[in-house]
Amino acid sequence: MGMLSLGKKTIFKSGTNYSFSKNADPRDIIEDIIDHINSKYATNPFSYVNNTTTIARGTTINIDFDYTDCVDAIKKIVELTDYVFRISGE
């Protein structure tokens, strides 16, 4: 199974809730999503790079998730920011 497939079949949730809002720095939310995927698979298939030279922390967004798979959750954040999301190794 490819990495993108793992993210598509994993639903992002907060605790036991599939419908919730996050009000936080977009980088923190993306890291939460990646950590959530990794918690489901023993191989920890995803990682992130803390590139503080190109993306400064301190921005806050409010975003709603409603039974959203992890790839689409990251896409929602990318749409609200100037972030770039790439899966390498596919």
C-alpha positions, 0 to 999 in steps of 0.5 A: 500500500502506498503512503498516500493510500495510508493517509486517505484511509486514516480518518483524522479525529480529535479523541473520539470525535470525527467532527471538530474544530482546531484553532491553532498554528497550521504547522501544529495542526499538520504535525497533529495529522501526521502524528495521528497517521503514524499512531495507526501504523507500526512503521511510522510511514510519515515524517515532517521537516521543521523548516523554520526558515521558510514557514514562521510560526505564529499564524493561527487558523480556525478550521473545521473537520467533519469525518475527513481523511488525513490527506484531505485534512492536510489539503484543507490547511494548504488551501488556507495557507501558502504551504506546500505539501509533498509526499516523497518516496511513493 
